[in-house]
Amino acid sequence: MVFACDSWDTALVAHAANHPTAQHRRAQLPCASLPFPTDGRRFHVHGSPPCTMFSSARTKEATSNELGRATDLVEWYLETALLSGATSWSMEQVPARPVLDIVERVRRAHRARMDYGVFNLYDLGVPQRRKRLIAGSPALVARLKRLVCHSRRRSVRDVLPQVRGTHIKSCKRWIRKDLRPNRQPGESKYVYTKTTDPFFDSHSVDGPGPVVTCSGSMQWVNKNLPKTQALQQLFVNEFKALQTFPENYRLPRDRKAAYRLLGNAVPPLVARLMMGGAARPALASPSLARPTPAPVWPQSKR
């Protein structure tokens, strides 16, 4: 790890505690001055543009401006990665329709330099049903596709030395999501019907847990106890294990910050699998050999 960039100071401090030799920069992306090597060395670039605006878990509809900024950042990252001169590159996002449309358009224009897939990370060894789109160098994506198999699957019980219940309850609280009839300007697009069942959307510890989110609101459920005694919040170390972080990975003392960092992270297991499939050519990216790299987007788009 040689360079990391984020707009959140807490994330950079935590990253620096675990990767002290890397350079860290606080910046609001997009940013035109990222320090990509130009001396021909091999390097990998990874980006995870914010996915909040695309998430199906949102209960508030994103405005057109918010969605526009989110899609612009995905486009900017793809263009930056392809023109960076990197030997290999990757991007992790939620498989929302606006994101799928963007990556498919770029893949058609750059078939030799990009591919993508939608993966249930449970099939790669992450003990939760975390569905993510991963785009990047064709060799990297092809390796991930080959590694998808049932034998890699692990349950909650497999990764936690001590389970504190029979199930883990997700942060989901609504049972139905309907379009709002006769919607007026300023009103949300959907009407949500909330559940009163304290065991709603509970996942057995003998299978994959629910998706780890940055809210930290997942709870242990013991269905052998009365409902009023059955719920306990998951500890930070339990979140860490479900996201495949090592025990010695250092996180902020503030629990909310730690939950947010873990929920937004790419599981390290998936990162290792991605990098195991990175291409290893004798030279760096072909873009370094071109005095003027071809634009990623048609000139008319600009």
N, C-alpha and C positions, 0 to 999 in steps of 0.2 A: 504494500500500500504506500503510494508516494504522494498523493494529493487528494484532498476532499474539500468540497465546497457546499455550503448551505447558508440559509438566511437566518437560522435559529442558533443563537449562541450556545444554548445548552447542549444541542446536538454536537456542535463542534468541540466543546470541552470534553464531552463523553468520548467522542471519537479519538481525540488527542490523548486521552488517558490510556487508551488501548493500542494506539498506533503513534507513539511519541516521535518517531522519526519522519512521519509524513508532514507535508506542508498543509496548513489549513487556512481557508479563506472564507470570511463572511461576506456574502454577496447576494444580491437579489437577482435571480436569473430572469430573463436571458442576460448573458454577459459575454462581451466580445473578446475579452483578454485572458482567456484560460491558458495556462502554461503548458500546452502540449509540446512534447519533444520534437525537435526538428533535425536531430543528428542521425537519424536512421535507426535508432534503437527500437526494439519491440516493446509495445505497451498495449494495455487493454483499457477501454473506456466503458464505464457503466453509468447509467442514469435512471433514476426513478422519479419522473416528474410527478408532482402532487396529484393524487387520484381522488381527492375528496369530492370534487364536483361531478365525477363520473360514477360514484359509488351507489349501488342499489340500496344501501342501508340508510341513505339520506332521507330524512322525513321532511325536509324543506327543499323545494325545487330551486335549482340553480338559475340565476337570472341569465339572460342572453349574454350580458357582458362578462359574467363570471365564467360561463361555459366557453365563451370566445377566448378569454385569456388562458384557460386551461388547455384548450386544443392548440392554441398558438405555441404554448410552451412545449407540448409534445412534438409539434412540427419543428420548432427550433432545435430541440435536442437531437432529433433524427438527422437533421441537416448538419449539425455540429459534429455528431459522431462520424458520419460518413465522410466529412471533409477534414477530420482531425489528423489523418495520417495514421490512425491506430491500426495495429496488427489485427485486432479483433475488438468487438464492441458488443454491448447488450443493453436492453432496456426492459424494465419490469413495470407493468401497468395492470389495471383492472380491464377485463375484456368487454368494455362498454362499446356500444355501436359507434359513437364518434371516433373512438380510438382505433377500432378495427378498420373503419373506413380509411383513416389516415395511413396506417401501416400497410394496408393492402395496396393503396395507391403508390406508396414508395417502393414496395416490393416489386410491383410490375415495372417500375422504371429502373430498378437496380437489382435484377434477379441474381446476378453473380455476387452481390455484396450484402444481400439481406434476405432473411427468411424470418418466419415467426410461427408460434404455436400457442394454443391455449391449453394450459396444463392444470390438472388437479394435483397440487403439490403433495397430497397424500400418496399418490402413485410414485413419488420420488423419495419417500421416507419421512416427510414432515407429518407429525401426528395430528393433523387437522385437515378439514376439507377446505383448503385455501385455493381458490381458483384464480389463476393469474395468466395474463398474456405476457409472453417473453419473446422479444424480437432481438435480432442481432445477426452476427456473422453466420452464414449458412452452416459451417462446420459445428459451431457451438449449438445451434438450435437442433441440428440433426442428432448430435450426441444426446441431448436431453430427451428427444423423442425415442431413441433407442433404449434409454435407461428406464423409461416408464414400464413398470411391471408390478404385478400383485405381490411378488416376493419382497419388494422393498417396503411394503406398507407396515407401519408401526402404530400401535394403539397408544392411548394416553397412559395406560398401565405400563407399557414398555419403556417409557422415557421418564416417568416419575418414580422415584424410589419409594414414595409413600403416597397413596391415594387417600383422600379425606372424604370420599363419598362414593356413591354408586354411579353418579352422572355429573356432567358439567353443563350448566345452563348458560346459553349464549346471552348476549346483551339485547337480543330482539324482544320487543315488548308488544308488537302489534300482530294481530292475526289476519287482518284483511286490509288491503290498500286499494281504494276505489277512486276513480276519477270524480272530482267535485262537480256536481251538476250545477248548471247555470253559474259558472264561475265568473266572478267579477274582477276587475283590475286590482292587483295587489293581493288577491287571495292565493293560497297555495293550490297547486294543481291537484293534490290528492287529499282524500279524507281517510284517516287511519282509525281502525277499530282496535282498541287495546285489549289485551287479555287480562283476566283476573286469576289465571292459573299460575301459581308460583313455580310449577314444574314445566312450564311451557318451553318448547324447543330445548329440551335436555338431551345430552348425548352421552351414551354409555361409555364408561372408562375402558371397556374392552374393545372399543372402536376408535375412530378419529374424533377429536374434540371439535368444538365449534371454531370458527375463524377467530383468531386473536386480533382484536381491534385496539386502537389507541385509547379507548375510553377506560379500559381496565375494569369493566363492570361485569365480567364473567364470574360465576359463582359455582361453588361445589353444591351438589344436591345429594342428599341421602334419602332415597325413597323408602327406606325402612323406618324412618322416623316421622313423627308428626310434621305437618307442613310448617308450623311455626318454629320448629327447631332444625329444619333441614338445610338452611342456606348459610354458606360461609364464602366470603370473597377469596379469590385466588391470590396467593402471594406473588410478589415480583419474580422470585426464583422459579415458581411454577410456570409463569408466563414465559420466562427465559427458556425453560426446557421445551415447552410446546413450540417455540420458535427455533429450536435447535441451537441456541447459543450455548457456549461452554459455561460451566459453573463460575469460572474465574473472570468472566467478562465483566468489566467495571461499568456500573450504571450510576446515574445521579441518586442521591439520597432521597430526593423528593419523589414520592411514589407516583404522582400524576405524570411527572416528566419521564420517569422510567417506563410506565405503561405506554405513554405516547411514542417513545423511541422504539420500543419493542413492537408495537402494533404497526408502525410504519416501515419496519425493516424488511429487507429481503432475508429470508432464513439462511444463515451461513451454510447449511448443508446444500441448499440449492446453488449458492454461489460457488462452492467447491466443485459441484458437478458441472456447472457451466464452464468453469475455468479448466477443468480436466479435458474439455472438448475444444479448447481454443486452438485455432490453427497455428502452426509453427513454421512459417516459411523462412527461407534463408534471409530475405529482406523484410523490411517493414511493409506497410500498406502500399499498394501500387499508387495511391494518391501522392506519395512523396516523390515519385518519379515523374509526375506531371507538373510542368511549370504553372499551369492554370487548370486546377481541377474543374471538372464539369459541374455546373450547378445542380443541386438536388431537385429544386423546384423549377418549373418552367418560368422564364422571365416574365411572362404575362401575369403570373401570380403575384409578383412583387409590385 
